[in-house]
């Protein structure tokens, strides 16, 4: 039983240490009832992970505006926006 508790404690500490966010990021996260505004927001975020080349379409831009997406904004050049 002690081994299981120790394992859980180590996992919890590792998760806490690896999931660091700034106070500003935490405040943004806490101000919403879910992690993503919609399925479109989730889909967009999964295909545009930090460190990868952003893939943004005009449909994504319209969905973000209409659905009120939140979080870290992705900036792309006008010429890099994909047509739907």
MMTF fields as JSON, N, C-alpha, C and O atoms, coordinates in Angstrom:
{
  "mmtfVersion": "1.0.0",
  "mmtfProducer": "UNKNOWN",
  "numBonds": 335,
  "numAtoms": 336,
  "numGroups": 84,
  "numChains": 1,
  "numModels": 1,
  "chainsPerModel": [1],
  "groupsPerChain": [84],
  "chainIdList": ["A"],
  "bondAtomList": [4, 2, 8, 6, 12, 10, 16, 14, 20, 18, 24, 22, 28, 26, 32, 30, 36, 34, 40, 38, 44, 42, 48, 46, 52, 50, 56, 54, 60, 58, 64, 62, 68, 66, 72, 70, 76, 74, 80, 78, 84, 82, 88, 86, 92, 90, 96, 94, 100, 98, 104, 102, 108, 106, 112, 110, 116, 114, 120, 118, 124, 122, 128, 126, 132, 130, 136, 134, 140, 138, 144, 142, 148, 146, 152, 150, 156, 154, 160, 158, 164, 162, 168, 166, 172, 170, 176, 174, 180, 178, 184, 182, 188, 186, 192, 190, 196, 194, 200, 198, 204, 202, 208, 206, 212, 210, 216, 214, 220, 218, 224, 222, 228, 226, 232, 230, 236, 234, 240, 238, 244, 242, 248, 246, 252, 250, 256, 254, 260, 258, 264, 262, 268, 266, 272, 270, 276, 274, 280, 278, 284, 282, 288, 286, 292, 290, 296, 294, 300, 298, 304, 302, 308, 306, 312, 310, 316, 314, 320, 318, 324, 322, 328, 326, 332, 330],
  "bondOrderList": [1, 1, 1, 1, 1, 1, 1, 1, 1, 1, 1, 1, 1, 1, 1, 1, 1, 1, 1, 1, 1, 1, 1, 1, 1, 1, 1, 1, 1, 1, 1, 1, 1, 1, 1, 1, 1, 1, 1, 1, 1, 1, 1, 1, 1, 1, 1, 1, 1, 1, 1, 1, 1, 1, 1, 1, 1, 1, 1, 1, 1, 1, 1, 1, 1, 1, 1, 1, 1, 1, 1, 1, 1, 1, 1, 1, 1, 1, 1, 1, 1, 1, 1],
  "groupList": [{"groupName": "UNK", "atomNameList": ["N", "CA", "C", "O"], "elementList": ["N", "C", "C", "O"], "formalChargeList": [0, 0, 0, 0], "bondAtomList": [1, 0, 2, 1, 3, 2], "bondOrderList": [1, 1, 2], "singleLetterCode": "X", "chemCompType": "L-PEPTIDE LINKING"}],
  "groupTypeList": [0, 0, 0, 0, 0, 0, 0, 0, 0, 0, 0, 0, 0, 0, 0, 0, 0, 0, 0, 0, 0, 0, 0, 0, 0, 0, 0, 0, 0, 0, 0, 0, 0, 0, 0, 0, 0, 0, 0, 0, 0, 0, 0, 0, 0, 0, 0, 0, 0, 0, 0, 0, 0, 0, 0, 0, 0, 0, 0, 0, 0, 0, 0, 0, 0, 0, 0, 0, 0, 0, 0, 0, 0, 0, 0, 0, 0, 0, 0, 0, 0, 0, 0, 0],
  "groupIdList": [1, 2, 3, 4, 5, 6, 7, 8, 9, 10, 11, 12, 13, 14, 15, 16, 17, 18, 19, 20, 21, 22, 23, 24, 25, 26, 27, 28, 29, 30, 31, 32, 33, 34, 35, 36, 37, 38, 39, 40, 41, 42, 43, 44, 45, 46, 47, 48, 49, 50, 51, 52, 53, 54, 55, 56, 57, 58, 59, 60, 61, 62, 63, 64, 65, 66, 67, 68, 69, 70, 71, 72, 73, 74, 75, 76, 77, 78, 79, 80, 81, 82, 83, 84],
  "secStructList": [7, 2, 2, 2, 2, 2, 2, 2, 2, 2, 2, 2, 2, 2, 2, 2, 2, 2, 6, 7, 7, 7, 2, 2, 2, 2, 2, 2, 2, 2, 6, 1, 1, 1, 1, 1, 1, 1, 2, 2, 2, 2, 2, 2, 2, 2, 2, 1, 7, 6, 6, 1, 7, 7, 7, 7, 5, 2, 2, 2, 2, 2, 2, 2, 2, 2, 2, 6, 7, 7, 1, 1, 7, 7, 7, 7, 7, 4, 4, 4, 7, 5, 7, 7],
  "xCoordList": [0.82, 0.0, 0.863, 0.532, 1.977, 2.87, 3.472, 3.68, 3.751, 4.335, 3.353, 3.746, 2.099, 1.077, 0.933, 0.887, 0.863, 0.75, 1.97, 1.839, 3.142, 4.363, 4.349, 4.756, 3.884, 3.791, 2.827, 3.102, 1.694, 0.707, 1.284, 1.08, 1.987, 2.596, 3.631, 3.663, 4.462, 5.486, 4.812, 5.238, 3.774, 3.051, 2.41, 2.458, 1.816, 1.171, 2.195, 1.942, 3.325, 4.385, 4.917, 5.13, 5.133, 5.633, 4.629, 5.011, 3.363, 2.33, 2.264, 2.172, 2.31, 2.26, 3.451, 3.3, 4.62, 5.83, 5.861, 6.375, 5.327, 5.391, 4.273, 4.356, 3.248, 2.096, 2.087, 1.038, 3.245, 3.342, 2.714, 2.89, 2.002, 1.394, 1.585, 1.726, 1.59, 1.724, 0.412, -0.622, 0.459, -0.76, -1.784, -2.99, -1.3, -2.188, -2.882, -4.078, -2.142, -2.724, -3.74, -4.793, -3.43, -4.377, -5.655, -6.754, -5.511, -6.688, -7.578, -8.802, -6.95, -7.71, -8.431, -9.611, -7.727, -8.299, -9.466, -10.5, -9.292, -10.332, -11.583, -12.666, -11.434, -12.567, -13.565, -14.59, -13.274, -14.156, -14.6, -13.902, -15.755, -16.301, -15.745, -15.956, -15.038, -14.434, -13.088, -12.77, -12.306, -10.973, -11.054, -10.253, -12.017, -12.189, -13.592, -14.535, -13.723, -15.027, -15.973, -17.192, -15.414, -16.247, -15.398, -14.191, -16.039, -15.311, -14.37, -13.278, -14.79, -13.922, -12.662, -11.564, -12.824, -11.696, -10.733, -9.519, -11.278, -10.459, -9.687, -8.477, -10.383, -9.768, -8.633, -7.548, -8.888, -7.887, -6.661, -5.526, -6.891, -5.784, -4.958, -3.74, -5.595, -4.867, -4.003, -2.949, -4.426, -3.62, -2.579, -1.688, -2.682, -1.753, -1.052, -1.21, -0.29, 0.447, 1.632, 2.194, 1.994, 3.119, 4.383, 4.673, 5.124, 6.357, 6.178, 7.162, 4.931, 4.687, 4.224, 3.805, 4.306, 3.851, 2.332, 1.628, 1.842, 0.395, -0.318, 0.163, -1.468, -2.335, -3.666, -4.484, -3.874, -5.054, -5.822, -5.252, -7.111, -7.948, -8.903, -9.066, -9.509, -10.499, -11.681, -12.273, -12.009, -13.081, -12.705, -13.558, -11.424, -10.957, -11.097, -11.528, -10.732, -10.8, -12.25, -12.538, -13.154, -14.577, -15.124, -15.883, -14.738, -15.208, -14.687, -15.426, -13.418, -12.842, -13.602, -13.888, -13.922, -14.661, -16.086, -16.546, -16.774, -18.175, -18.375, -19.368, -17.429, -17.562, -16.828, -16.922, -16.105, -15.417, -14.291, -14.198, -13.43, -12.314, -11.424, -11.335, -10.769, -9.842, -8.527, -8.396, -7.562, -6.247, -5.202, -5.432, -4.051, -2.924, -3.224, -3.509, -3.157, -3.457, -2.312, -1.142, -2.676, -1.694, -1.656, -2.691, -0.464, -0.304, 0.259, 1.225, -0.348, 0.149, 0.098, -0.692, 0.93, 0.904, -0.371, -0.876, -0.87, -2.084, -1.929, -2.876, -0.733, -0.5, -0.468, -0.587, -0.309, -0.255, -1.612, -1.724, -2.643, -3.993, -4.51, -4.534, -4.922, -5.41, -6.844, -7.651, -7.149, -8.533, -9.264, -8.672, -10.539, -11.306, -11.187, -11.761],
  "yCoordList": [-1.199, 0.0, 1.261, 2.241, 1.238, 2.393, 2.644, 3.792, 1.57, 1.703, 2.379, 3.219, 2.018, 2.62, 4.1, 4.93, 4.432, 5.844, 6.645, 7.777, 6.061, 6.746, 6.974, 8.035, 5.987, 6.123, 7.22, 8.003, 7.274, 8.312, 9.688, 10.633, 9.806, 11.092, 11.529, 12.695, 10.612, 10.942, 11.381, 12.357, 10.675, 11.033, 12.409, 13.207, 12.692, 13.991, 15.122, 16.172, 14.917, 15.942, 16.153, 17.292, 15.072, 15.18, 15.922, 16.774, 15.599, 16.262, 17.746, 18.587, 18.063, 19.458, 20.238, 21.365, 19.649, 20.34, 20.502, 21.503, 19.545, 19.613, 20.453, 20.846, 20.733, 21.478, 22.911, 23.431, 23.541, 24.899, 25.891, 25.79, 26.82, 27.891, 29.187, 29.192, 30.281, 31.582, 31.919, 31.311, 32.874, 33.275, 33.838, 33.68, 34.489, 35.013, 33.864, 33.943, 32.808, 31.642, 30.94, 30.511, 30.82, 30.198, 31.023, 30.47, 32.351, 33.22, 33.057, 32.996, 32.987, 32.785, 31.438, 31.35, 30.405, 29.053, 28.982, 28.38, 29.597, 29.555, 30.359, 30.109, 31.314, 32.171, 31.497, 32.09, 30.267, 29.548, 28.23, 27.659, 27.759, 26.525, 25.266, 24.158, 25.436, 24.284, 24.705, 25.893, 23.721, 24.027, 24.649, 25.519, 24.204, 24.717, 25.28, 24.826, 26.274, 26.911, 26.009, 26.127, 25.106, 24.257, 23.121, 23.056, 22.244, 21.175, 21.742, 21.212, 22.821, 23.477, 24.023, 23.905, 24.613, 25.17, 24.048, 24.19, 22.932, 21.773, 21.269, 21.055, 21.084, 20.584, 21.496, 21.027, 22.787, 23.77, 23.685, 23.693, 23.607, 23.567, 22.296, 22.331, 21.189, 19.925, 19.91, 19.274, 20.594, 20.605, 21.722, 21.739, 22.65, 23.777, 23.822, 24.771, 22.793, 22.733, 23.688, 23.966, 24.177, 25.106, 24.453, 23.294, 25.2, 24.696, 24.159, 23.896, 23.992, 23.522, 24.703, 25.737, 24.531, 25.574, 25.674, 24.676, 26.863, 27.071, 26.855, 27.267, 26.204, 25.992, 26.661, 26.119, 27.832, 28.638, 28.901, 29.348, 28.62, 28.896, 30.054, 30.436, 30.585, 31.651, 31.124, 31.86, 29.858, 29.228, 29.211, 29.452, 28.926, 28.947, 30.338, 30.489, 31.345, 32.728, 33.109, 33.723, 32.739, 33.042, 32.293, 32.857, 31.02, 30.224, 30.813, 30.895, 31.222, 31.813, 33.064, 33.276, 33.883, 35.118, 34.814, 35.357, 33.952, 33.663, 32.881, 33.078, 31.994, 31.127, 31.673, 31.097, 32.77, 33.393, 32.538, 32.364, 32.001, 31.178, 32.004, 33.223, 31.339, 31.998, 31.253, 30.195, 31.81, 31.182, 31.983, 33.123, 31.361, 32.014, 32.155, 31.169, 33.368, 33.629, 33.15, 33.198, 32.695, 32.29, 33.377, 33.768, 33.861, 34.902, 34.282, 33.52, 34.615, 34.173, 35.352, 36.278, 35.315, 36.349, 36.186, 35.077, 37.277, 37.255, 36.267, 35.569, 36.22, 35.348, 33.856, 32.993, 33.562, 32.169, 31.606, 30.419, 32.439, 31.958, 31.106, 31.536, 29.895, 28.946, 29.278, 29.658, 29.137, 29.288, 28.011, 26.931, 28.124, 26.988, 25.879, 24.809],
  "zCoordList": [0.0, 0.0, 0.0, -0.667, 0.753, 0.774, -0.598, -0.991, -1.325, -2.655, -3.607, -4.416, -3.511, -4.369, -4.056, -4.964, -2.772, -2.385, -2.833, -3.299, -2.693, -3.116, -4.623, -5.099, -5.366, -6.827, -7.226, -8.136, -6.542, -6.823, -6.508, -7.27, -5.416, -5.039, -6.079, -6.471, -6.516, -7.514, -8.815, -9.432, -9.231, -10.457, -10.32, -11.255, -9.179, -8.962, -8.998, -9.589, -8.381, -8.378, -9.788, -10.206, -10.521, -11.897, -12.777, -13.579, -12.625, -13.419, -13.079, -13.974, -11.81, -11.375, -11.908, -12.381, -11.833, -12.286, -13.799, -14.299, -14.531, -15.995, -16.591, -17.755, -15.835, -16.354, -15.834, -15.452, -15.82, -15.297, -16.269, -17.483, -15.731, -16.52, -15.761, -14.538, -16.493, -15.844, -15.137, -15.412, -14.24, -13.541, -14.527, -14.336, -15.573, -16.61, -17.357, -17.637, -17.677, -18.352, -17.454, -17.926, -16.162, -15.225, -15.12, -15.094, -15.06, -14.954, -16.187, -16.074, -17.366, -18.608, -18.565, -18.904, -18.152, -18.109, -17.119, -17.41, -15.96, -14.927, -15.308, -14.78, -16.217, -16.558, -17.514, -17.85, -17.953, -18.877, -18.258, -17.42, -18.672, -18.099, -18.757, -18.264, -19.867, -20.544, -21.117, -21.182, -21.529, -22.055, -23.448, -23.79, -24.245, -25.609, -25.777, -25.128, -26.652, -26.883, -27.669, -27.543, -28.482, -29.342, -29.9, -29.667, -30.628, -31.316, -32.369, -32.578, -33.038, -34.018, -33.349, -33.892, -32.186, -31.428, -31.046, -31.191, -30.557, -30.191, -31.412, -31.343, -32.511, -33.752, -34.204, -34.547, -34.2, -34.608, -33.694, -34.171, -32.4, -31.446, -31.583, -31.408, -31.891, -32.036, -33.296, -33.307, -34.35, -35.578, -35.572, -36.421, -34.63, -34.553, -33.198, -32.429, -32.929, -31.658, -31.701, -32.761, -30.531, -30.425, -30.969, -30.67, -31.764, -32.346, -33.755, -34.447, -34.191, -35.561, -36.415, -35.894, -37.718, -38.63, -38.561, -38.716, -38.33, -38.184, -39.514, -40.569, -39.442, -40.606, -40.294, -39.55, -40.862, -40.567, -41.861, -42.856, -41.831, -43.0, -42.681, -41.522, -43.695, -43.496, -42.667, -41.878, -42.856, -42.073, -40.583, -39.729, -40.267, -38.873, -38.271, -37.127, -39.046, -38.564, -38.261, -37.234, -39.162, -38.952, -37.739, -36.95, -37.588, -36.445, -35.136, -34.155, -35.116, -33.901, -33.492, -32.314, -34.473, -34.194, -33.732, -32.728, -34.461, -34.171, -32.873, -32.172, -32.558, -31.378, -30.158, -29.074, -30.317, -29.185, -28.611, -27.396, -29.487, -29.007, -28.088, -28.231, -27.147, -26.232, -26.233, -26.848, -25.542, -25.432, -26.18, -26.583, -26.355, -27.01, -28.507, -29.186, -29.001, -30.412, -31.306, -30.927, -32.485, -33.484, -34.539, -35.079, -34.828, -35.848, -37.121, -37.082, -38.228, -39.537, -40.487, -40.303, -41.487, -42.527, -43.352, -43.522, -43.849, -44.666, -45.831, -46.193, -46.406, -47.555, -47.182, -48.052, -45.892, -45.43, -45.045, -44.737, -45.057, -44.699, -45.836, -46.989, -45.506, -46.501, -46.887, -46.038, -48.138, -48.572, -48.163, -48.169, -47.807, -47.325, -48.307, -48.101]
}
